[in-house]
């Protein structure tokens, strides 16, 4: 099954299935409010049947925008957006801590009949304008399968420290808040996913929060549509290899009071990136119609080579 790609220059890239359903919009001109940590994001993300599976600027957290790369605690700066967690004081509005990720351009962009792939260059800067990191991001839309009712989104990050001192990556948990690994690639689900089902290869529900594993899936039933959707978040094999990954990853997830998944790269412990050094991770998000079970998720992921 093919795709159609459009580019609103300076604004966004959009991907549509052959029937015209827009399944992905990648916005590289982010919203301007500095308190929301301006950065590129993916929203809306939709299934092939047109069900929206991301949420944008919800009333409870305006800085939650679909699917986006984040770093909630980075050497005292907040690249997640919104309030910053301070141990003993809770979440505080500290705008001087909120940084941004600037889109600098596309180094590569290729479109085939059934695949979009692009490489994006970004600069991570503090609220004061100091340039702390350079990112090369890879995005690919592929494996659009009408029969299975699913398509895949690959998202990679290669981040280089451009400071003269180390970058220290953490999370609210490393700062003292229990079970709050907000950081890394983060997804905010729509209201339909609140109270949905979450499972992995071996665990279900709340047991997944803070756990490790190759993938995690969320399913939910939509209002009005009488239909279900499934999202699967998966690691590339090297992410879980202690010899190649800069730090071990854990799942951060909850479905109440709202649906959230983050592939947390610093859940329980901080890690340090020395000046001039880099790290890289690769992730896959499977977007599917229907309520998939564990066996179906595992089999479909196994059919998609990295």
C-alpha positions in Angstrom: 0.0 0.0 0.0 1.5 3.4 -1.0 1.6 6.7 0.7 1.4 10.4 -0.3 3.6 13.0 1.2 3.1 16.8 1.3 5.4 19.5 2.7 4.1 22.8 3.9 7.6 24.5 3.8 8.6 25.9 7.2 5.5 24.3 8.8 5.1 20.6 8.6 5.3 17.3 6.7 2.1 15.3 6.2 1.7 11.6 5.2 -1.6 10.3 3.8 -2.6 6.8 2.9 -3.8 6.2 -0.7 -7.4 6.8 0.3 -6.5 10.3 1.5 -6.5 9.6 5.2 -3.7 11.7 6.8 -1.9 9.3 9.2 0.9 11.6 10.3 1.7 15.2 10.6 5.2 16.1 11.7 5.3 19.8 12.8 8.7 21.3 12.6 7.6 24.9 13.2 6.5 24.5 16.9 4.2 26.6 18.9 5.9 29.8 20.1 5.2 29.8 23.9 8.6 29.4 25.5 7.1 27.9 28.6 5.9 24.9 26.6 9.5 24.1 25.4 9.1 24.7 21.7 10.1 21.7 19.7 9.0 19.6 16.7 6.3 17.0 17.4 4.1 14.5 15.6 0.3 15.3 15.8 -2.1 14.2 14.7 -1.1 10.6 14.4 -3.9 8.4 13.0 -4.7 4.8 12.2 -5.4 3.8 8.6 -9.1 4.0 9.5 -8.6 7.6 10.6 -8.8 7.2 14.4 -6.7 9.9 16.1 -4.3 8.4 18.7 -2.4 11.5 19.9 -3.5 14.5 21.8 -2.4 18.1 21.5 -2.1 20.8 24.2 -4.6 19.2 26.7 -6.0 21.5 29.4 -4.1 19.7 32.1 -0.7 20.0 30.5 -0.5 22.4 27.6 3.1 21.3 26.8 2.0 17.7 26.0 2.0 17.6 22.2 1.4 14.2 20.5 4.6 12.3 20.2 7.8 14.3 20.9 11.4 13.9 22.1 11.9 15.3 25.6 14.5 15.6 28.4 12.7 16.7 31.5 15.8 17.1 33.7 19.0 18.0 31.8 21.7 19.8 33.9 19.1 21.9 35.6 17.1 22.7 32.4 13.7 21.4 31.4 13.4 20.2 27.8 10.0 18.6 28.5 8.1 21.9 29.0 5.8 23.4 31.7 6.4 23.2 35.4 9.7 21.8 36.7 9.9 19.3 39.6 11.9 20.5 42.6 12.3 18.0 45.4 10.5 19.0 48.6 8.6 21.7 46.8 6.8 19.8 44.0 6.2 21.2 40.5 6.9 24.9 40.1 6.5 27.3 37.2 10.2 28.1 36.6 10.3 29.6 33.0 14.0 30.3 33.3 14.6 26.5 33.3 12.6 25.7 30.2 14.7 25.1 27.0 13.8 24.4 23.4 14.7 22.3 20.4 15.1 24.3 17.2 14.6 22.9 13.8 17.6 23.8 11.7 16.6 22.0 8.5 16.4 18.6 6.7 19.7 17.0 5.8 18.0 14.3 3.8 14.4 13.6 2.6 13.4 10.7 0.4 10.0 9.4 -0.6 9.2 6.1 -2.3 5.8 4.6 -3.1 5.5 3.1 0.4 8.1 4.9 2.5 9.0 8.4 3.7 12.4 8.9 5.4 14.0 12.1 6.5 16.9 13.3 8.6 16.4 16.5 10.6 19.0 18.7 12.2 18.1 20.4 15.5 19.8 22.5 18.2 18.9 22.2 21.9 19.2 25.6 23.6 18.6 26.8 27.1 16.1 29.6 27.9 19.0 32.0 28.0 20.1 31.0 24.5 23.1 28.8 25.2 23.5 26.0 22.7 23.9 22.8 24.6 23.4 20.0 22.1 23.2 19.2 18.5 20.7 16.5 17.4 20.4 14.5 14.2 16.9 13.0 14.2 15.7 10.2 11.8 12.0 9.7 11.0 10.6 7.0 8.8 7.0 6.0 7.9 6.9 2.5 6.4 5.2 -0.9 6.4 1.7 0.6 5.6 -0.3 -2.6 5.6 -4.0 -2.3 4.7 -4.8 -6.0 5.3 -3.3 -5.9 8.8 -4.7 -2.4 9.5 -1.3 -1.1 10.7 1.7 1.1 9.8 5.0 1.8 11.4 6.8 5.0 12.5 10.5 4.8 13.2 12.1 7.6 15.3 15.9 7.8 16.0 18.0 10.3 17.9 21.8 11.0 17.7 22.6 13.7 20.2 26.0 15.4 20.7 27.0 17.5 23.7 28.3 20.9 22.3 29.0 22.4 25.8 32.4 22.7 27.4 31.1 20.6 30.4 29.1 17.4 30.8 25.4 17.1 30.2 23.6 15.3 33.0 20.3 13.5 32.1 17.7 12.7 34.7 14.0 12.6 35.4 11.6 13.6 38.2 12.4 10.3 39.9 16.2 11.0 39.9 15.2 14.4 41.4 13.3 12.7 44.2 9.7 12.0 43.0 8.8 8.4 43.2 7.7 6.5 40.0 7.9 9.4 37.7 10.3 8.6 34.9 9.1 11.3 32.5 11.9 11.8 29.9 12.9 10.6 26.5 10.5 9.9 23.6 7.1 10.7 25.1 3.5 10.1 23.9 0.3 11.7 25.2 -2.8 9.8 24.3 -6.2 11.2 23.5 -9.1 11.1 26.0 -10.3 7.8 24.4 -7.1 6.1 25.8 -7.7 7.2 29.4 -8.4 4.0 31.3 -7.2 1.8 28.4 -5.3 -1.4 28.6 -1.5 -1.5 28.6 0.6 -4.7 28.3 4.1 -6.0 27.4 5.5 -9.4 26.4 5.3 -10.6 30.1 3.6 -7.9 32.2 0.4 -5.9 32.3 -1.0 -2.7 33.7 0.8 -0.9 36.6 3.5 -3.5 36.8 4.9 -2.1 33.5 5.8 1.3 35.0 9.5 1.3 35.7 10.0 -2.1 34.0 12.2 -3.0 31.1 11.3 -4.9 27.9 11.5 -4.8 24.1 8.0 -3.4 23.6 4.9 -2.0 25.3 1.4 -1.8 23.8 -1.7 0.3 24.6 -5.3 -0.4 23.4 -8.5 1.6 23.9 -12.0 1.9 22.5 -12.9 5.1 20.9 -16.0 7.2 21.6 -18.7 7.4 18.9 -16.8 5.2 16.5 -17.4 1.7 18.0 -13.8 0.9 17.2 -10.6 0.1 19.0 -7.0 1.2 18.3 -3.6 -0.2 19.4 -0.3 1.6 19.8 2.9 -0.3 20.2 6.2 1.3 21.3 9.3 -0.8 20.6 13.1 -0.6 21.1 15.6 -1.3 18.4 17.8 -4.2 19.7 20.9 -2.1 20.4 18.8 0.1 22.9 18.7 -2.8 25.3 22.3 -3.9 24.8 24.4 -2.8 27.8 27.5 -2.7 25.7 26.1 -0.2 23.1 23.5 1.9 25.0 24.7 4.9 27.0 22.2 4.0 29.8 19.6 1.4 30.5 16.0 2.3 29.5 12.7 1.7 31.4 9.1 2.2 30.6 7.3 5.1 32.1 3.5 4.6 31.7 0.1 5.2 33.2 -3.4 5.3 31.8 -5.0 7.3 34.6 -5.7 10.2 35.0 -4.5 10.3 31.3 -2.7 8.1 28.9 1.0 8.6 28.8 4.0 6.5 27.7 7.7 7.6 27.8 10.6 5.5 26.7 12.6 6.7 29.7 16.4 6.7 29.3 17.0 8.0 32.9 14.2 6.6 35.0 16.0 5.7 38.2 19.5 7.0 37.7 21.2 9.9 36.0 23.7 9.5 33.2 26.4 11.9 31.9 27.4 12.8 28.4 30.9 14.3 28.3 31.7 17.3 26.1 31.9 16.4 22.4 30.5 12.9 23.0 27.3 11.5 21.5 24.7 8.9 22.2 22.0 7.3 20.0 18.7 5.4 20.3 16.2 4.0 17.8 12.5 3.4 18.5 9.5 2.1 16.5 5.8 3.0 17.0 3.3 0.7 15.5 -0.1 2.3 14.8 -2.9 -0.2 14.4 -6.7 -0.5 14.1 -8.4 -2.9 16.4 -7.6 -4.3 19.9 -4.5 -6.4 19.3 -3.5 -9.0 21.8 0.0 -10.0 23.0 0.5 -12.7 20.4 -0.6 -10.5 17.5 1.7 -7.6 18.6 4.7 -9.9 19.0 4.1 -11.6 15.6 3.7 -8.3 13.7 6.8 -6.8 15.3 8.8 -9.9 14.4 7.7 -9.4 10.7 9.3 -5.9 10.6 13.1 -6.1 10.3 15.1 -3.2 11.7 
